[in-house]
Amino acid sequence: MMKFTKITASVGPKSDTRAVLTKMVRAGVNLFRINFSHDTGDVQGKKIDTIRTVAHELKTPIAVIVDLQGPKHRIGNFATEEKYKLTVGQRFVFDSDETPGDNTRVCLPHPDVIASMRPGDRILLNDGKIEMRVDRTEPTKIIATVVRGNEIWSRRGFNLPDTFVDGSVLTDKDMADLEYAITKNPDYVAVSFVQSADDIAYVRDFITARTAHKIKIIAKIERPHAVHDIDNIVAISDGIMIARGDLAVEMPFEQVPAISRHIIRVCRQMNKPVIMATQMLASMVESEFPTRAEISDVANAAYLRADSCMTSEETTIGVNPTHTVETMSRILSYADMDTIANPYDWSRIDNIPENNWSRSVASMAHLNNASAIVVFDRDGIATTQISCRRPDMPIVAVCNDETVANQLNLSRGVFPIYDTEIFGRRDTDAAVKTLKIKMGAIVIVDDGTISLREL
């Protein structure tokens, strides 16, 4: 059974060996995510090297996503490692004083945050389990009231759902990590805690000033400000990751499914791939079997026509990363085929002029009951546009650039081939044979020319 929805797998201690990575690719992984929130650059660089080795050994394109930590905010330390009691309604102060905290105050080592906060803004700590509301601010402190939560302790992360934080989307750590990552020629860089399209423009300038390698940028949507600016962010990015973890903390969790659906629609309209992320098979961190809800969550991503589903802890510290990938692959394959067998009319979201050409290709393939669409693609643009129309047959993308082939692994229904000889000969027969596609009508796209032939 063919899988159209791609799998993005995070790499960690349980999955960073050559043997396990090989098994994961064979089980269905199309992209590997390297989380730069953990480990040093040289450690992460070795993972990238191993992935490249596996891809060459298996003779298959595999994309590498470098995921930057971003401005993840944490409070400072308390006097002891114990948990300090909080009372709803009490006053609590966040300040720039590095003295260890107690149950009335703690250091907030982010001057940009203190400067950006306004009365009425919420501070959510420990994944939203603690909520405080700002009463007033001073140049070096924030005075807040406890709304929810009964204990607090050192180094808790916090979210600011109401606050636009002035400052760079790249921290000093991110800049150092990105400087190193660029030397490894990743296929994608994922930018965390994006607030506006300007953040993506800044990162693009940072990258292009340092390399001519065609690194694409994925915007992670996890803040309300990004949701509100989603059209501009999608337009300037090369792809989107719906990071539902922080998004469900910073926004009402009941809104996240609808927001996700809207983002997928916008991405398809603008011809950009989209990844659904966070806790898709979370129970498989410790269990060999997913919950029924998780099975439905993964399948629903396919029904919504997302390009890829992502694993996080399931494949970094989980009991069996390969089995997790096999499980996700089985769910997606069945859902993909069900979607094709019982199509929904998606045409109403595609009626913008920029998509007329790619809609024509998909329509020709559909009307002629084509077995495949074969695209000879130099830069990936044509293939991505066709993929975003979600045709019901595989798209074989023949590339003469390895990076382009890797990057196309993110697009739904695309089966990229990096082969300069097949590309040079425009050998449709050889391209189709790589996937063992049944004989029949084939739609061919070559430098803007569309043709139909029988095999």
C-alpha positions in Angstrom: 0.0 0.0 0.0 1.5 3.4 -1.1 2.0 6.1 1.5 1.4 9.7 0.2 1.7 11.5 3.6 5.3 11.9 4.6 6.9 11.1 8.0 9.2 13.5 9.7 11.1 11.7 12.5 13.0 13.4 15.3 16.5 12.0 16.0 17.7 11.4 19.6 19.6 9.0 21.8 17.4 6.0 20.8 17.6 6.6 17.1 20.9 8.3 16.2 22.9 5.2 15.2 23.4 4.1 11.6 21.6 0.8 12.1 18.4 2.4 13.6 18.3 5.2 11.1 18.5 2.7 8.3 15.6 0.7 9.8 13.6 3.9 10.2 14.0 4.9 6.6 13.0 1.4 5.4 10.0 1.7 7.8 8.8 4.9 6.1 10.8 8.0 7.3 11.2 10.7 4.6 12.7 13.5 6.7 14.8 13.6 9.8 14.5 16.4 12.3 17.6 17.4 14.3 16.6 19.3 17.4 19.3 21.9 18.3 17.6 22.5 21.7 19.7 19.5 22.8 23.4 18.7 22.5 26.2 20.8 21.0 26.7 21.5 17.3 29.4 18.9 16.7 27.1 16.2 18.3 24.2 17.2 16.0 26.6 17.4 13.1 27.5 13.8 13.5 23.9 12.9 13.3 23.5 14.8 10.0 26.6 13.0 8.6 25.1 9.6 9.6 21.8 10.4 7.9 23.6 11.4 4.7 25.6 8.1 4.8 22.3 6.1 5.3 20.6 8.0 2.4 23.5 7.2 0.0 23.7 3.6 1.1 20.0 3.1 0.5 20.1 5.3 -2.7 17.1 7.3 -1.6 16.6 11.0 -1.0 16.2 11.9 2.7 15.8 15.4 3.9 17.4 16.9 7.0 15.6 19.6 9.1 17.7 21.6 11.6 15.3 22.8 14.2 16.5 25.8 16.1 15.6 26.3 19.8 14.5 29.9 19.4 13.9 32.4 22.3 12.6 29.8 24.8 12.1 31.7 28.0 12.7 30.3 31.5 12.6 31.8 34.9 15.7 31.8 37.1 16.6 29.6 40.1 15.1 29.4 43.6 17.0 29.2 46.9 16.6 25.4 46.9 15.5 22.7 44.5 12.2 22.2 46.4 8.9 23.4 45.0 7.6 26.6 46.5 3.9 27.1 47.4 1.7 29.6 45.6 -1.7 30.8 46.7 -4.3 32.0 44.1 -4.6 35.7 44.4 -1.2 36.4 45.9 1.3 38.9 44.5 4.3 37.5 42.7 7.2 39.5 41.3 9.5 38.7 38.3 12.6 40.9 38.4 16.1 41.2 37.0 17.7 40.5 40.4 19.8 37.2 40.1 19.4 36.5 43.8 17.7 33.0 44.3 13.9 33.3 44.4 11.3 32.3 47.0 7.5 32.0 47.1 7.1 35.8 46.4 9.6 36.5 43.6 12.1 35.0 41.2 14.6 36.3 38.6 13.4 36.7 35.0 16.6 36.8 33.0 15.1 38.3 29.9 15.2 42.1 29.8 13.4 42.1 26.5 10.4 40.3 28.1 10.3 42.7 31.0 10.3 45.7 28.6 7.6 44.1 26.4 5.0 43.2 29.1 1.9 45.3 29.7 -0.8 45.3 32.5 -3.3 42.5 31.8 -0.9 40.3 29.9 -0.8 36.7 31.0 2.3 34.7 32.0 1.8 30.9 31.7 4.5 28.7 33.3 5.1 25.0 33.3 3.1 24.3 30.1 0.2 26.4 31.3 -0.2 24.7 34.7 0.6 28.1 36.4 -1.1 31.3 35.2 -0.2 34.8 36.4 -1.6 38.1 35.2 0.5 41.3 35.1 -0.8 44.1 37.4 1.9 46.6 36.6 5.5 46.9 35.3 8.6 48.8 36.3 11.9 49.1 34.4 13.4 46.0 36.1 10.4 44.1 37.3 6.9 42.7 36.7 4.3 42.6 39.5 1.7 39.9 38.9 -1.1 38.1 40.5 -1.4 34.3 40.7 -4.5 33.2 38.8 -3.9 29.4 38.7 -1.3 27.0 40.2 -0.2 26.0 43.7 3.6 25.5 43.4 6.6 26.8 41.4 10.2 25.8 41.1 13.5 26.6 39.3 13.9 27.0 35.6 10.3 26.6 34.6 9.6 27.6 31.0 7.0 30.2 30.4 4.7 31.4 27.5 3.4 34.9 26.8 0.2 34.5 24.8 -0.7 38.2 24.9 2.7 39.8 24.5 4.7 40.6 21.3 8.2 40.4 22.5 10.6 42.9 20.9 13.8 41.3 19.9 15.4 38.9 17.4 13.9 35.6 16.6 17.4 34.2 16.7 19.1 34.1 20.1 22.9 34.1 20.5 22.7 30.3 20.8 20.6 30.1 17.7 23.0 32.1 15.7 25.9 29.9 16.8 23.9 26.8 16.1 22.9 28.1 12.7 26.4 29.1 11.8 27.5 25.6 12.5 24.5 23.9 10.8 25.1 25.8 7.6 28.4 24.1 7.3 26.5 20.8 7.1 24.2 21.9 4.3 20.9 21.0 5.8 17.9 20.9 3.5 15.6 22.9 5.9 16.0 25.1 8.9 12.9 25.3 11.2 12.6 28.6 13.0 11.0 28.5 16.5 8.6 31.0 18.1 8.0 33.0 14.9 5.9 36.1 15.5 5.7 37.7 12.1 6.9 37.4 8.5 9.8 39.8 9.4 11.3 37.0 11.5 11.5 34.7 8.5 13.0 37.5 6.4 15.7 38.0 9.1 16.6 34.3 9.1 16.7 34.2 5.3 19.1 37.1 5.2 21.3 35.5 7.9 21.5 32.3 5.8 22.0 33.8 2.4 24.8 36.0 3.7 26.7 32.9 4.7 26.1 30.3 2.1 24.9 29.8 -1.5 23.5 26.4 -0.6 19.7 26.3 -1.2 18.5 25.9 2.4 14.7 26.3 2.8 13.1 27.8 5.8 10.2 26.3 7.8 8.2 28.6 10.1 7.0 26.9 13.3 3.5 28.2 14.2 3.3 28.1 18.0 2.3 31.7 19.0 -1.0 33.6 18.6 0.8 36.4 16.8 2.0 33.9 14.1 -1.6 32.7 13.7 -2.8 36.2 13.2 -0.1 36.9 10.6 -0.3 33.4 9.0 -0.9 34.6 5.4 2.2 36.7 5.4 4.3 34.1 7.1 3.2 31.3 4.7 3.9 33.6 1.8 7.5 34.3 2.8 8.4 30.8 4.2 9.2 27.6 2.3 7.1 25.4 4.6 5.1 25.5 7.8 5.2 23.3 10.9 2.1 23.4 13.1 3.7 23.0 16.5 0.6 22.1 18.5 2.4 21.8 21.9 3.2 25.5 22.6 0.3 26.6 20.4 -2.2 24.8 22.7 -0.7 26.5 25.7 -0.7 30.0 24.2 -4.1 29.7 22.6 -7.3 28.0 23.9 -6.7 24.3 23.2 -10.1 23.8 21.7 -9.2 26.2 18.9 -6.1 24.3 17.8 -7.8 21.7 15.5 -9.6 24.5 13.6 -6.5 26.6 13.5 -4.5 23.6 12.1 -7.2 23.0 9.4 -7.0 26.7 8.4 -3.2 26.7 8.2 -3.3 23.6 6.0 -5.7 25.4 3.7 -3.6 28.5 3.5 -0.5 26.4 2.8 -2.2 24.6 -0.1 -3.4 27.9 -1.6 0.1 29.3 -1.5 1.9 26.1 -2.6 3.8 25.5 0.6 4.2 22.1 2.4 2.9 21.8 5.9 4.0 19.5 8.8 1.6 18.4 11.6 3.6 18.0 14.8 3.4 17.2 18.5 2.3 14.1 20.4 0.9 12.3 17.4 1.9 8.9 18.9 3.0 10.2 22.4 2.0 7.0 24.2 4.5 5.1 22.2 7.3 6.7 24.1 6.7 4.0 26.7 4.2 1.6 24.9 4.4 -0.6 21.9 0.9 0.4 20.9 -0.7 3.7 20.2 -4.0 4.8 21.8 -7.1 4.8 19.6 -7.2 8.6 19.8 -3.6 8.8 18.5 -4.5 6.5 15.6 -7.3 8.9 14.7 -5.1 11.9 15.1 -2.5 10.6 12.6 -5.2 9.5 10.2 -7.0 12.8 10.5 -3.8 14.6 9.4 -3.9 12.5 6.2 -7.6 13.3 5.8 -6.8 17.0 6.1 -4.2 16.5 3.4 -1.2 17.6 5.5 2.1 16.9 3.8 3.8 15.3 6.7 3.3 14.0 10.3 6.1 14.4 12.8 7.3 12.3 15.7 9.1 13.9 18.6 9.9 12.0 21.8 8.5 8.8 20.3 11.6 8.4 18.1 14.2 10.3 20.3 13.7 8.5 23.7 10.9 6.1 22.9 11.1 2.3 23.5 11.1 1.4 19.8 11.6 4.2 17.3 11.4 1.8 14.3 8.2 0.3 15.5 6.7 3.8 16.0 7.6 4.7 12.4 6.1 1.4 11.1 2.9 2.1 13.1 2.6 5.7 11.7 3.3 4.5 8.2 0.6 1.8 8.4 -2.0 4.4 9.6 -1.0 6.9 7.0 -1.0 4.4 4.1 -4.5 3.3 4.9 -5.8 6.8 5.4 -4.2 8.0 2.2 -5.8 5.2 0.2 -9.1 5.8 1.9 -8.9 9.5 1.0 -8.2 8.7 -2.6 -11.0 6.1 -2.8 -13.5 8.5 -1.2 -12.4 11.9 -2.4 -13.6 15.2 -0.9 -14.2 18.2 -3.2 -11.1 20.4 -2.4 -11.5 22.5 -5.5 -13.2 25.3 -3.7 -9.9 26.2 -1.9 -7.8 26.2 -5.0 -9.6 28.8 -7.1 -6.9 31.4 -7.2 -5.1 32.3 -10.4 -1.6 31.2 -9.3 -2.9 27.6 -9.1 -4.5 27.4 -12.6 -1.5 25.7 -14.2 -1.0 23.0 -11.5 -4.8 22.4 -11.4 -4.7 21.7 -15.1 -2.0 19.1 -14.6 -3.9 17.4 -11.8 -7.2 17.5 -13.8 -5.5 16.0 -16.8 -4.2 13.2 -14.7 -7.6 12.6 -13.1 -9.6 12.7 -16.3 -7.3 10.3 -18.0 -7.1 7.9 -15.0 -3.3 8.3 -15.1 -1.1 6.0 -13.2 1.4 8.7 -12.3 2.5 12.2 -13.0 6.2 12.5 -13.9 7.9 15.8 -13.5 11.5 16.6 -14.7 12.2 19.3 -12.1 15.3 21.5 -11.7 14.2 23.5 -8.7 11.2 21.7 -7.1 8.7 24.5 -7.8 6.6 22.7 -10.4 6.4 19.5 -8.3 5.5 21.4 -5.2 2.7 23.2 -6.9 1.3 20.0 -8.4 1.5 18.3 -5.0 -0.5 21.1 -3.4 -3.4 20.2 -5.7 -3.4 16.8 -4.0 -3.8 14.5 -7.1 -4.8 10.9 -6.5 -1.8 9.4 -8.1 1.9 9.4 -7.3 4.1 12.3 -8.5 7.5 11.1 -9.6 9.9 14.0 -9.5 13.1 13.4 -11.4 15.8 15.8 -10.3 19.4 16.6 -11.3 20.1 18.2 -8.0 20.3 16.1 -4.8 19.2 18.9 -2.5 16.1 19.5 -4.6 15.3 15.8 -4.4 15.8 15.8 -0.7 13.6 18.8 -0.2 10.8 17.4 -2.3 10.5 14.5 0.2 8.4 16.9 2.3 5.7 17.3 -0.3 2.7 15.0 -0.1 2.5 12.3 -2.8 5.9 13.1 -4.3 8.4 10.4 -4.9 11.7 12.1 -5.7 14.5 10.6 -7.8 18.0 12.0 -7.9 19.4 10.7 -11.1 21.3 12.9 -13.5 21.2 10.3 -16.3 17.4 9.7 -16.2 17.0 13.5 -15.9 19.3 14.1 -18.9 17.6 11.5 -21.1 14.1 12.6 -20.0 13.6 8.8 -19.5 10.0 8.5 -18.4 10.0 4.7 -18.5 13.0 4.5 -16.2 11.5 7.0 -13.8 8.2 5.0 -13.6 10.0 1.7 -13.1 11.7 2.9 -10.0 8.3 2.9 -8.3 7.0 -0.2 -10.0 3.9 1.8 -11.1 1.4 -0.1 -13.2 1.4 0.6 -16.9 -1.2 3.1 -18.2 -1.5 6.8 -18.9 1.3 9.0 -17.6 1.2 12.8 -17.4 4.6 14.3 -18.1 5.7 17.8 -17.1 9.0 19.1 -18.5 10.0 22.7 -18.3 6.4 23.9 -18.4 5.4 21.6 -21.2 2.6 19.2 -20.3 2.1 16.0 -22.3 0.2 12.7 -22.0 1.4 9.2 -23.1 0.7 5.6 -22.6 3.2 3.1 -21.2 
